[in-house]
Amino acid sequence: MLELLDAWVERGWLRRIDRALVRWLKELEPSTPEPLLLAAALCSHQYGRGHICLDLSATLLDADATLSLPPEGDLGEEMPTKPSQWLEGTQLEGWLAAIKGSPLVNTEASPLVLVENRLYLRRNHGFEQAVAGHITDRLAPMEVSPELKPQLDALFGPGLNWQKLACGLAFRMPFTIITGGPGTGKTTTVVRLLGLKQQLALASGQKLRIGLAAPTGKAAARLTESIRGAVEKLALPDAVKAAIPVEVTTLHKLLGVIPQSRHFRHHHQNPLHLDLLVVDEASMVDLEMMSALLDALPASAQLILLGDKDQLASVEAGSVLGDLCQGADLGGYDADTQHFLEGLCGESLAAFTQGQSALAQCRAMLRVSHRFGSDSGIGQLARAVNLGQSEAALKLLRENRDDLKLLPIKDDGVALSRLAIEGYRGYLQVLNAERSSERDAWAAKVLAAFGRFQMLCALRKGPFGVEGLNQQIAEALKANGQLENDHGWYEGRPVLVTRNNYTLELMNGDVGICLRVVEADGSQRLRVAFPVVGGIKWVLPSRLSDVETVFAMTVHKSQGSEFDHTVLVLPDTLSPVLTRELVYTGITRAKSCFTLAAPKLGLLAAAVERKVERASGLREAFAGL
């Protein structure tokens, strides 16, 4: 078995850490049977791919697809024995018996945990149990004042309004999920909710301690701007509006990062001083972070998650929001919740009672997009992709609408370079035209202009990946006279932070632009401008080690951002990351124009028909409630 794992590591099928786990288990228990060693290696492999556990049943049913082994594109000769070949003839009962019989599994502090047909690394099982337990403790309804209906009617108007019903649920449940696509009004809803809750608290002589958080600095800055605008429009007294927080922090900052550690300053023994916490872009929150967040939240505090359940799951392991929102389209309201919500809107909600579950009673799905109307090409394309309708998606793209473009591309990248030259012309013009402005104002204008156009890629490597495209675009802009240089640090270089820097308070995903500024002594120096809440942070390039040029970024890194014109660049070969969720997320980053750049249109159809299913037991944890 160890020799086979060595071959898989050498081939790039497994990571070295996957093999190291097996060697460690073998040292702990030399008599460990090979079926368990294989299961442990595959469990670690799946964790690296974002899964919380190894689904043994799915692996036996179709190991190649479940494990993505061999990786797509590995067509080389002299291929080692595949996992599917090793498992050929293996029965589930026999595999389970080999696993259950080991002291490495399901004993006190054992490294592996088996639950039904799912094998976990112990820490991941602990995170999953913690999340399920904390949420279960928050599923009991609270008492609601009969005065709520007229107060909600005053904010939203009478009749059926899903934003109003979401607010109603948040008054009834200590844990609430508000999900919906772009433009459905998640921010508007939560600001009105906070306004009404704070108004009632102030009237009783109290003031709610409210926290606002998002997974990344970029998402936090965008939400801060949105909340500021929404609070100003609230039809509530100024004293109430002043008591609504508008500054959003990152989850890491909220919990208090301990440098060089996976732990936080806030936890169940040192909880957050909050009565209510709102977390935006919850689809980006991985299982470990959600566990830490819930551990730090006082039992008396309310938690509201906002997010689009159909977006890409978190970069790290888990798909927490997706798991919690399973079946949200159906409603799933029981008789008590149905009666409560019908009392708020005065209309029947019988159509939203299928698929009842305990979790469904705390979920509200916003179903009307105020950004993309029925005639919006972007909106129609997003819906088609979300429903897995690849032919309808291709038809929309071929219609060449004002807000939808299709760009066939070739290996030479000429078409992409031309598009980039035109797309990034705007921010470079602002960079030169506004140079005489006060430097913070100048930087803010340059950053805003840069954010109007963005190329997104599915992959990092390859001719249509982030790394190659960034260099290609920089060279094209230099050749066109728009940049002074195309490597190293140069004015106009946009950069993406790739690792949290707690010293500089810059987070993974933050975007800045290198600008030449005049110092107090009259000298000129390159500094990188980053947008932060309330202004601009200036950083010397020499202090930035974990950054990369960002004319193109991965779709994953774009989550929490929006751009006027978004270009999604597909690769020329099928890849495991090319999925319905990735395409949908790329499309919904666009506010006014979306371009699909593809060497092979058939890959779009393949991606749209492939839905991500990350293995976990979170949904099952609530099944019996």
C-alpha positions as CSV (number, residue, x, y, z in Angstrom):
1,M,0.0,0.0,0.0
2,L,2.8,2.5,0.9
3,E,4.5,1.8,-2.4
4,L,1.2,2.6,-4.3
5,L,0.7,5.8,-2.3
6,D,4.3,6.8,-3.2
7,A,3.4,6.3,-6.9
8,W,0.2,8.4,-6.5
9,V,2.2,11.2,-4.8
10,E,4.8,11.1,-7.5
11,R,2.1,11.3,-10.1
12,G,0.5,14.3,-8.4
13,W,-2.7,12.4,-7.5
14,L,-2.2,12.7,-3.8
15,R,-0.5,15.3,-1.6
16,R,2.6,14.5,0.5
17,I,0.5,15.2,3.6
18,D,-2.0,12.5,2.6
19,R,0.8,9.9,2.5
20,A,2.3,11.2,5.7
21,L,-1.0,10.6,7.5
22,V,-0.9,7.0,6.4
23,R,2.7,6.5,7.5
24,W,1.8,8.0,10.9
25,L,-1.2,5.7,11.3
26,K,1.0,2.7,10.4
27,E,3.5,3.7,13.1
28,L,0.7,4.1,15.7
29,E,-0.8,0.7,14.8
30,P,1.5,-1.5,12.6
31,S,-1.2,-4.1,12.1
32,T,-3.6,-1.6,10.4
33,P,-5.3,-3.3,7.5
34,E,-4.7,-1.9,4.0
35,P,-8.4,-1.1,3.3
36,L,-8.2,1.3,6.3
37,L,-4.9,2.8,5.2
38,L,-6.4,3.5,1.8
39,A,-9.5,5.0,3.3
40,A,-7.4,7.3,5.5
41,A,-5.3,8.5,2.5
42,L,-8.5,9.1,0.5
43,C,-10.2,10.9,3.4
44,S,-7.2,13.3,3.7
45,H,-7.2,13.7,-0.1
46,Q,-10.9,14.6,-0.1
47,Y,-10.4,17.1,2.7
48,G,-7.8,18.8,0.5
49,R,-10.5,19.1,-2.2
50,G,-13.0,20.8,0.2
51,H,-14.9,17.7,1.5
52,I,-15.4,17.3,5.2
53,C,-15.3,13.5,5.0
54,L,-14.9,10.5,2.7
55,D,-18.2,9.1,1.5
56,L,-17.4,5.4,1.4
57,S,-20.7,4.5,-0.5
58,A,-20.1,7.1,-3.2
59,T,-16.5,6.1,-3.5
60,L,-17.4,2.4,-4.2
61,L,-20.2,3.5,-6.6
62,D,-17.8,5.6,-8.8
63,A,-14.4,6.1,-7.3
64,D,-12.9,7.9,-10.3
65,A,-15.6,10.6,-10.3
66,T,-16.0,10.9,-6.5
67,L,-12.2,11.2,-5.9
68,S,-11.4,12.9,-9.2
69,L,-8.6,10.4,-9.5
70,P,-6.9,10.2,-11.9
71,P,-7.2,14.0,-12.3
72,E,-8.9,15.1,-15.5
73,G,-6.3,15.7,-18.2
74,D,-3.9,13.0,-16.9
75,L,-3.7,10.9,-20.0
76,G,-0.1,9.8,-19.6
77,E,1.2,6.3,-20.2
78,E,2.3,3.8,-17.5
79,M,-0.5,4.9,-15.2
80,P,-0.3,3.3,-11.7
81,T,-3.2,1.3,-10.3
82,K,-6.1,3.6,-9.8
83,P,-8.1,3.7,-6.6
84,S,-11.1,2.4,-8.5
85,Q,-9.0,-0.6,-9.6
86,W,-7.7,-1.3,-6.1
87,L,-11.3,-1.2,-4.8
88,E,-12.7,-3.4,-7.5
89,G,-14.8,-6.1,-5.9
90,T,-14.8,-4.4,-2.5
91,Q,-18.1,-4.6,-0.7
92,L,-19.2,-1.7,1.6
93,E,-19.8,-4.1,4.5
94,G,-16.3,-5.5,4.2
95,W,-14.7,-2.1,4.0
96,L,-16.7,-0.9,7.0
97,A,-15.7,-3.9,8.9
98,A,-12.0,-3.3,8.3
99,I,-12.4,0.3,9.4
100,K,-14.5,-0.4,12.5
101,G,-12.2,-3.1,13.8
102,S,-9.3,-0.7,14.2
103,P,-8.4,1.2,17.4
104,L,-7.5,4.1,15.1
105,V,-11.3,4.7,14.6
106,N,-14.0,5.7,17.0
107,T,-12.0,5.3,20.2
108,E,-11.3,8.1,22.6
109,A,-9.1,10.7,20.8
110,S,-8.6,8.4,17.8
111,P,-7.4,10.2,14.7
112,L,-10.4,8.9,12.6
113,V,-14.1,8.9,13.2
114,L,-16.6,6.8,11.3
115,V,-20.3,7.8,11.2
116,E,-22.5,5.6,9.1
117,N,-20.7,5.5,5.7
118,R,-18.7,8.6,6.3
119,L,-15.1,8.6,7.4
120,Y,-13.7,11.8,9.0
121,L,-10.5,13.2,10.3
122,R,-11.3,13.8,14.0
123,R,-10.9,17.5,13.9
124,N,-13.3,17.9,11.0
125,H,-15.9,15.7,12.8
126,G,-15.5,17.9,15.8
127,F,-16.1,21.1,13.8
128,E,-19.2,19.5,12.2
129,Q,-20.6,18.4,15.5
130,A,-20.0,21.8,17.1
131,V,-21.7,23.7,14.2
132,A,-24.7,21.4,14.3
133,G,-24.9,21.6,18.1
134,H,-24.7,25.4,18.3
135,I,-27.4,25.9,15.5
136,T,-29.7,23.3,17.1
137,D,-29.6,25.2,20.3
138,R,-30.9,28.3,18.4
139,L,-33.9,26.6,16.7
140,A,-36.5,27.3,19.4
141,P,-38.9,30.1,18.4
142,M,-39.0,33.3,20.4
143,E,-42.0,35.2,21.5
144,V,-43.1,37.9,19.0
145,S,-45.0,41.1,19.8
146,P,-48.4,41.5,18.2
147,E,-47.2,45.0,17.2
148,L,-44.7,43.5,14.7
149,K,-47.1,43.4,11.8
150,P,-47.9,47.1,11.6
151,Q,-44.3,48.0,12.2
152,L,-43.2,45.8,9.3
153,D,-46.0,47.1,7.1
154,A,-44.7,50.6,7.8
155,L,-41.3,49.6,6.5
156,F,-42.2,47.3,3.6
157,G,-45.8,48.0,2.8
158,P,-48.7,45.5,3.1
159,G,-49.0,42.2,1.2
160,L,-46.5,39.5,0.3
161,N,-43.0,40.7,0.4
162,W,-40.2,38.2,1.0
163,Q,-38.0,40.9,2.5
164,K,-40.7,41.6,5.0
165,L,-41.1,37.9,5.8
166,A,-37.4,37.5,6.2
167,C,-37.5,40.3,8.9
168,G,-40.4,38.5,10.5
169,L,-38.5,35.3,10.8
170,A,-35.6,37.1,12.3
171,F,-37.9,38.4,15.0
172,R,-39.1,34.9,15.7
173,M,-35.9,32.8,15.4
174,P,-32.6,33.3,17.3
175,F,-30.8,31.9,14.2
176,T,-31.8,33.1,10.8
177,I,-30.6,32.6,7.2
178,I,-31.5,35.1,4.6
179,T,-30.5,33.8,1.2
180,G,-31.0,35.2,-2.3
181,G,-29.3,36.0,-5.6
182,P,-27.7,39.3,-6.5
183,G,-30.0,42.3,-6.3
184,T,-32.7,40.5,-4.2
185,G,-32.2,43.0,-1.4
186,K,-30.3,41.1,1.3
187,T,-28.6,44.3,2.6
188,T,-31.7,46.4,2.4
189,T,-33.6,43.7,4.3
190,V,-31.1,43.4,7.1
191,V,-30.7,47.2,7.5
192,R,-34.5,47.6,8.0
193,L,-34.4,44.6,10.4
194,L,-31.6,46.2,12.4
195,G,-33.4,49.5,12.4
196,L,-36.6,48.0,13.7
197,K,-34.9,45.9,16.3
198,Q,-32.8,48.8,17.6
199,Q,-35.9,51.1,17.7
200,L,-37.7,48.6,19.9
201,A,-34.7,48.2,22.1
202,L,-34.2,52.0,22.5
203,A,-37.9,52.4,23.3
204,S,-37.4,50.0,26.3
205,G,-34.4,51.9,27.5
206,Q,-31.8,49.5,26.1
207,K,-29.4,49.5,23.1
208,L,-28.6,46.4,21.2
209,R,-24.9,45.6,20.8
210,I,-24.8,44.7,17.1
211,G,-21.9,43.3,15.1
212,L,-21.4,43.2,11.3
213,A,-18.9,40.9,9.7
214,A,-17.8,39.4,6.4
215,P,-15.2,36.8,5.4
216,T,-12.8,39.1,3.6
217,G,-11.7,42.7,3.8
218,K,-13.1,43.4,0.3
219,A,-16.5,42.0,1.2
220,A,-16.5,44.0,4.4
221,A,-15.6,47.3,2.6
222,R,-18.4,46.7,0.1
223,L,-21.0,45.9,2.7
224,T,-20.0,49.0,4.7
225,E,-20.6,51.2,1.7
226,S,-24.0,49.5,1.1
227,I,-25.1,49.7,4.7
228,R,-24.2,53.4,4.9
229,G,-26.4,54.1,1.9
230,A,-29.3,52.0,3.2
231,V,-29.3,53.5,6.7
232,E,-29.5,57.0,5.3
233,K,-32.7,56.0,3.4
234,L,-34.4,54.4,6.4
235,A,-37.7,56.0,7.4
236,L,-36.8,55.9,11.1
237,P,-35.8,58.6,13.7
238,D,-32.3,59.9,13.5
239,A,-31.5,58.6,17.0
240,V,-32.4,55.1,15.8
241,K,-30.3,55.4,12.6
242,A,-27.4,56.6,14.7
243,A,-27.6,53.5,16.8
244,I,-27.2,51.2,13.7
245,P,-23.6,50.3,13.1
246,V,-22.3,50.8,9.6
247,E,-18.8,49.6,9.8
248,V,-18.2,45.9,8.9
249,T,-15.2,44.0,10.1
250,T,-13.7,40.8,8.9
251,L,-14.4,37.6,10.8
252,H,-10.7,37.2,11.6
253,K,-10.6,40.7,13.2
254,L,-13.9,40.2,15.0
255,L,-12.8,36.9,16.6
256,G,-9.3,38.3,17.3
257,V,-6.6,36.4,15.5
258,I,-3.6,35.1,17.5
259,P,-0.6,35.3,15.2
260,Q,1.0,32.0,14.1
261,S,-2.0,30.1,15.5
262,R,-5.3,28.6,14.3
263,H,-7.0,29.9,17.5
264,F,-8.8,33.1,18.3
265,R,-9.0,35.4,21.3
266,H,-12.7,35.0,21.5
267,H,-14.2,31.6,22.3
268,H,-16.8,30.2,24.6
269,Q,-14.7,31.2,27.7
270,N,-14.2,34.7,26.3
271,P,-17.3,35.3,24.2
272,L,-18.0,38.3,22.0
273,H,-19.8,41.2,23.6
274,L,-22.8,41.1,21.2
275,D,-26.5,40.8,21.3
276,L,-26.8,40.3,17.5
277,L,-24.3,39.4,14.8
278,V,-24.9,39.7,11.0
279,V,-22.5,37.8,8.7
280,D,-22.6,38.6,5.0
281,E,-21.3,36.5,2.2
282,A,-21.8,33.4,4.3
283,S,-21.2,31.1,1.4
284,M,-17.5,31.9,1.8
285,V,-17.4,30.8,5.4
286,D,-15.8,27.4,5.8
287,L,-16.7,24.8,8.4
288,E,-13.8,25.5,10.7
289,M,-14.4,29.3,10.7
290,M,-18.2,28.7,11.3
291,S,-17.3,26.5,14.3
292,A,-15.0,29.2,15.7
293,L,-17.6,31.9,15.2
294,L,-20.4,29.9,16.9
295,D,-18.1,29.0,19.7
296,A,-17.4,32.7,20.4
297,L,-21.0,33.8,20.2
298,P,-22.9,34.1,23.5
299,A,-25.8,31.7,23.8
300,S,-28.1,34.7,24.2
301,A,-26.9,36.4,21.0
302,Q,-28.8,36.2,17.7
303,L,-27.0,35.2,14.5
304,I,-28.2,36.2,11.0
305,L,-26.4,34.7,8.0
306,L,-26.7,36.5,4.6
307,G,-25.6,34.9,1.4
308,D,-26.3,33.4,-2.0
309,K,-26.7,29.6,-1.5
310,D,-26.0,29.0,-5.2
311,Q,-22.5,30.6,-5.2
312,L,-19.3,28.7,-5.0
313,A,-18.6,27.1,-1.6
314,S,-15.7,28.3,0.6
315,V,-12.1,27.9,-0.5
316,E,-11.4,25.8,2.6
317,A,-13.3,22.7,3.4
318,G,-17.1,22.6,3.8
319,S,-20.2,24.1,2.1
320,V,-21.9,25.3,5.2
321,L,-24.4,27.7,3.7
322,G,-25.2,25.3,0.9
323,D,-25.8,22.5,3.4
324,L,-28.0,24.7,5.6
325,C,-30.0,25.9,2.7
326,Q,-30.7,22.5,1.1
327,G,-34.3,22.7,-0.1
328,A,-34.7,26.4,0.6
329,D,-36.4,26.9,-2.8
330,L,-39.4,24.8,-1.5
331,G,-39.9,26.9,1.6
332,G,-40.5,23.9,3.9
333,Y,-42.5,25.9,6.5
334,D,-44.5,23.9,9.1
335,A,-48.0,24.8,10.2
336,D,-46.8,27.2,13.0
337,T,-44.4,29.1,10.8
338,Q,-46.9,29.2,7.9
339,H,-49.5,30.6,10.3
340,F,-47.0,33.2,11.6
341,L,-45.9,34.4,8.2
342,E,-49.4,34.5,6.7
343,G,-50.4,36.7,9.6
344,L,-47.7,39.1,8.5
345,C,-48.5,39.2,4.8
346,G,-52.2,38.3,4.7
347,E,-51.7,35.8,1.9
348,S,-51.6,32.1,1.6
349,L,-48.1,30.4,1.8
350,A,-49.4,26.9,1.2
351,A,-47.2,26.6,-1.9
352,F,-44.1,26.9,0.4
353,T,-44.8,24.0,2.8
354,Q,-43.0,21.2,0.9
355,G,-39.9,19.6,2.4
356,Q,-40.5,20.6,6.0
357,S,-37.6,20.5,8.4
358,A,-36.4,22.2,11.6
359,L,-33.9,24.3,9.7
360,A,-36.5,25.5,7.2
361,Q,-38.3,27.4,9.9
362,C,-35.3,29.8,10.2
363,R,-34.7,30.3,6.5
364,A,-36.0,33.0,4.2
365,M,-35.3,33.0,0.5
366,L,-35.5,36.4,-1.3
367,R,-37.0,35.5,-4.7
368,V,-37.3,38.8,-6.6
369,S,-34.2,40.5,-8.2
370,H,-34.4,44.2,-8.2
371,R,-31.1,44.5,-10.2
372,F,-31.8,42.0,-13.0
373,G,-35.4,42.4,-14.4
374,S,-37.2,39.8,-16.5
375,D,-35.6,41.3,-19.6
376,S,-32.0,41.3,-18.2
377,G,-29.7,39.0,-20.2
378,I,-27.4,38.6,-17.1
379,G,-30.4,37.6,-14.9
380,Q,-31.7,35.2,-17.5
381,L,-28.3,33.6,-18.0
382,A,-27.7,33.2,-14.3
383,R,-31.1,31.5,-13.9
384,A,-30.5,29.2,-16.8
385,V,-27.1,28.2,-15.4
386,N,-28.6,27.7,-11.9
387,L,-31.2,25.4,-13.3
388,G,-28.6,23.4,-15.3
389,Q,-30.1,24.5,-18.6
390,S,-26.9,24.6,-20.8
391,E,-28.7,24.9,-24.1
392,A,-30.7,27.9,-22.9
393,A,-27.5,29.5,-21.6
394,L,-25.7,29.1,-24.9
395,K,-28.7,30.5,-26.8
396,L,-28.7,33.6,-24.6
397,L,-25.0,34.1,-25.2
398,R,-25.3,33.8,-28.9
399,E,-28.1,36.4,-29.1
400,N,-25.3,39.1,-28.5
401,R,-27.5,41.2,-26.2
402,D,-26.3,44.6,-24.8
403,D,-25.4,43.0,-21.5
404,L,-24.2,39.6,-22.8
405,K,-21.2,39.0,-25.1
406,L,-19.6,35.8,-26.4
407,L,-15.9,35.9,-27.3
408,P,-14.3,32.9,-29.0
409,I,-10.6,32.8,-28.1
410,K,-7.6,31.0,-29.5
411,D,-4.3,29.9,-27.9
412,D,-2.5,33.0,-29.1
413,G,-4.6,35.1,-26.7
414,V,-4.9,38.1,-29.1
415,A,-8.6,38.5,-28.6
416,L,-8.2,38.5,-24.8
417,S,-5.3,41.0,-24.9
418,R,-7.4,43.4,-27.0
419,L,-10.3,43.1,-24.6
420,A,-8.0,43.8,-21.7
421,I,-6.5,46.8,-23.3
422,E,-9.9,48.3,-23.8
423,G,-11.3,47.2,-20.4
424,Y,-8.4,48.5,-18.3
425,R,-8.0,51.8,-20.3
426,G,-10.4,53.5,-18.0
427,Y,-8.5,53.2,-14.7
428,L,-5.2,54.1,-16.4
429,Q,-6.7,57.2,-17.8
430,V,-8.0,58.2,-14.3
431,L,-4.6,57.4,-12.9
432,N,-3.0,60.1,-15.1
433,A,-5.9,62.6,-15.3
434,E,-6.5,62.8,-11.6
435,R,-2.8,62.8,-10.5
436,S,-3.0,66.4,-9.2
437,S,-5.8,65.6,-6.8
438,E,-5.2,65.0,-3.1
439,R,-3.6,61.6,-3.0
440,D,-6.2,59.7,-1.0
441,A,-8.9,61.1,-3.3
442,W,-6.8,60.2,-6.3
443,A,-6.2,56.7,-5.1
444,A,-9.9,56.2,-4.4
445,K,-10.8,57.3,-7.9
446,V,-8.2,55.0,-9.4
447,L,-9.4,52.0,-7.4
448,A,-13.0,52.7,-8.2
449,A,-12.2,52.9,-11.9
450,F,-10.2,49.7,-11.7
451,G,-13.1,47.9,-10.2
452,R,-15.3,48.5,-13.2
453,F,-13.7,45.8,-15.3
454,Q,-12.3,42.4,-14.3
455,M,-11.2,39.2,-15.9
456,L,-12.0,36.1,-14.0
457,C,-10.5,32.6,-14.6
458,A,-11.5,29.1,-13.6
459,L,-7.9,28.0,-13.2
460,R,-4.5,29.3,-12.1
461,K,-2.3,27.4,-14.5
462,G,-2.5,26.9,-18.3
463,P,-2.8,29.2,-21.3
464,F,-6.2,30.5,-19.9
465,G,-5.2,30.6,-16.3
466,V,-4.6,33.5,-13.9
467,E,-0.8,33.3,-14.0
468,G,-0.3,33.3,-17.7
469,L,-3.0,35.8,-18.4
470,N,-1.7,38.3,-15.9
471,Q,1.7,38.4,-17.6
472,Q,0.1,38.5,-21.0
473,I,-2.1,41.4,-20.2
474,A,0.7,43.4,-18.5
475,E,2.9,42.9,-21.6
476,A,0.0,44.0,-23.9
477,L,-0.7,47.1,-21.8
478,K,3.0,48.0,-21.9
479,A,3.3,47.4,-25.6
480,N,0.3,49.7,-26.1
481,G,2.0,52.4,-24.1
482,Q,-0.4,52.2,-21.1
483,L,2.1,50.9,-18.6
484,E,5.7,51.9,-18.1
485,N,6.7,48.3,-17.2
486,D,5.3,44.8,-17.1
487,H,7.3,43.1,-14.3
488,G,8.3,43.9,-10.7
489,W,6.8,46.9,-9.1
490,Y,5.5,49.6,-11.5
491,E,2.9,52.4,-11.4
492,G,-0.5,51.1,-12.3
493,R,0.2,47.5,-11.1
494,P,-2.9,46.1,-9.5
495,V,-2.1,43.5,-6.8
496,L,-4.1,40.9,-4.8
497,V,-3.2,39.9,-1.3
498,T,-2.9,36.1,-1.2
499,R,-2.3,35.6,2.5
500,N,-3.6,37.4,5.6
501,N,-1.1,40.0,6.9
502,Y,-2.2,40.9,10.5
503,T,0.6,43.3,11.0
504,L,-0.5,45.5,8.0
505,E,-4.2,44.5,8.6
506,L,-4.5,43.3,5.0
507,M,-6.5,40.2,4.4
508,N,-6.4,37.5,1.7
509,G,-8.4,38.9,-1.2
510,D,-7.7,42.6,-0.7
511,V,-6.9,44.5,-3.9
512,G,-4.6,47.5,-4.1
513,I,-2.9,49.5,-6.9
514,C,0.7,50.7,-7.0
515,L,0.9,54.5,-7.5
516,R,3.8,57.0,-7.6
517,V,3.3,59.5,-4.9
518,V,5.1,62.7,-4.0
519,E,6.6,62.5,-0.5
520,A,6.9,65.4,2.0
521,D,10.5,66.0,0.9
522,G,9.4,66.4,-2.8
523,S,10.8,63.0,-3.8
524,Q,8.6,60.5,-5.7
525,R,8.1,57.0,-4.4
526,L,6.0,53.9,-5.3
527,R,3.4,53.0,-2.7
528,V,0.5,50.6,-2.9
529,A,-3.0,52.0,-2.1
530,F,-5.6,49.7,-0.6
531,P,-9.2,50.7,0.1
532,V,-10.1,50.4,3.8
533,V,-13.2,51.5,5.8
534,G,-13.1,55.3,5.9
535,G,-10.2,55.9,3.5
536,I,-7.0,54.6,1.9
537,K,-4.1,52.5,3.4
538,W,-0.7,53.2,1.9
539,V,1.9,50.5,2.0
540,L,5.5,50.3,0.7
541,P,5.9,47.6,-1.9
542,S,8.9,46.2,0.1
543,R,6.5,45.3,2.9
544,L,4.2,43.2,0.6
545,S,5.5,39.7,0.1
546,D,2.3,37.7,-0.4
547,V,0.8,39.5,-3.4
548,E,0.3,38.8,-7.1
549,T,-0.7,40.9,-10.1
550,V,-4.4,40.9,-10.6
551,F,-5.5,41.9,-14.1
552,A,-7.0,38.4,-13.9
553,M,-8.2,36.6,-10.7
554,T,-9.8,33.3,-10.0
555,V,-13.6,33.2,-9.7
556,H,-13.0,32.1,-6.1
557,K,-11.1,35.2,-5.3
558,S,-13.8,37.4,-6.8
559,Q,-16.5,36.4,-4.3
560,G,-17.7,39.3,-2.4
561,S,-16.9,41.7,-5.3
562,E,-18.9,43.1,-8.2
563,F,-17.7,44.7,-11.4
564,D,-19.6,46.7,-14.1
565,H,-18.1,44.5,-16.8
566,T,-17.0,41.0,-15.9
567,V,-15.2,38.6,-18.3
568,L,-15.2,34.9,-17.5
569,V,-12.4,33.0,-19.2
570,L,-12.9,29.3,-19.5
571,P,-10.0,26.9,-20.0
572,D,-9.5,24.7,-23.1
573,T,-9.9,21.4,-21.2
574,L,-12.3,20.1,-18.6
575,S,-11.2,20.5,-15.0
576,P,-12.8,19.4,-11.7
577,V,-13.2,23.1,-10.7
578,L,-15.3,23.8,-13.8
579,T,-18.8,23.6,-12.3
580,R,-22.2,25.1,-12.4
581,E,-21.5,27.1,-9.2
582,L,-18.3,28.5,-10.6
583,V,-20.0,29.7,-13.8
584,Y,-23.0,31.1,-11.8
585,T,-20.6,33.0,-9.5
586,G,-18.7,34.4,-12.4
587,I,-21.8,35.6,-14.1
588,T,-23.3,37.2,-11.0
589,R,-20.1,39.3,-10.4
590,A,-21.3,41.4,-13.4
591,K,-23.5,44.4,-12.7
592,S,-24.1,45.7,-16.3
593,C,-22.2,43.5,-18.8
594,F,-20.9,39.9,-18.9
595,T,-18.6,38.4,-21.5
596,L,-17.9,34.7,-21.8
597,A,-14.5,34.1,-23.3
598,A,-14.2,30.4,-24.3
599,P,-11.9,28.4,-26.6
600,K,-14.5,25.6,-26.6
601,L,-18.2,26.3,-26.0
602,G,-18.8,22.6,-25.3
603,L,-17.0,23.1,-22.0
604,L,-19.7,25.6,-20.9
605,A,-22.3,22.9,-21.3
606,A,-20.2,20.4,-19.4
607,A,-19.7,22.9,-16.5
608,V,-23.3,23.9,-16.3
609,E,-24.4,20.3,-16.0
610,R,-21.9,19.5,-13.3
611,K,-23.1,20.5,-9.8
612,V,-20.8,20.6,-6.8
613,E,-21.6,18.2,-4.0
614,R,-19.2,18.4,-1.1
615,A,-19.4,15.4,1.3
616,S,-20.4,16.2,4.8
617,G,-22.8,15.1,7.5
618,L,-24.2,18.6,8.3
619,R,-27.5,18.1,6.6
620,E,-28.0,14.7,8.2
621,A,-27.3,16.2,11.6
622,F,-30.6,18.1,11.4
623,A,-32.6,15.3,9.7
624,G,-34.1,13.9,12.9
625,L,-35.2,17.3,14.5
